[in-house]
Amino acid sequence: MYDLQAKQRLDCVYGRPYGCASTIRANTRGILIGLEGYQDCNGGDEIVLLEMRGSVPHVVIWGDVNVEDPTHIISLEAARNDNIDRADDELEPEQKLG
């Protein structure tokens, strides 16, 4: 199994003086993200997973330390570039304004 790992401190983007260490690991399962001070119910610190399910990427989140199964599974199917609404692209410039 191919495995890459990086550690990085994450700072709060809202200006609060809080941050935490993070771990990002990539392998054949997907990309796993761990945060210091957070864990799943089995004690693992990787609580976010980006994985492929068939041909569709999904984000899997273990958001409750007391629950074994993921609390959120988000399909990214609708984020595909093929899904961009191109109806506006077919309008003439003056039609877009009004």
C-alpha positions, 0 to 999 in steps of 0.5 A: 500500500502506497502511503504519504503523510504530512503534518501541518498546524491549522489556524482558525480563519476567523481570527480567534487564537486557536489552532490545532495540529493536523495530519494528512495521509494519502494511500490507496483507500483515499485521503485521510485527515486527522486533527489533534484532539479529535478522534473516532470512536475507535481512538483513531485521529483520522476523522475525514476521508476523501474516497472514490465510490465507483467513479464518484468522489465522496467525503466521509466524516466521523463527526461524533466520537461516540458513534462508530459509523460515519455521521456524514457521507457527502457525494461530490457528483454534483460538483463535476465540471460537467454539471455547470449550468451553461444556459447563461453562456448561450445568451448574448451579452445584452441579454445577460445584463437585463 
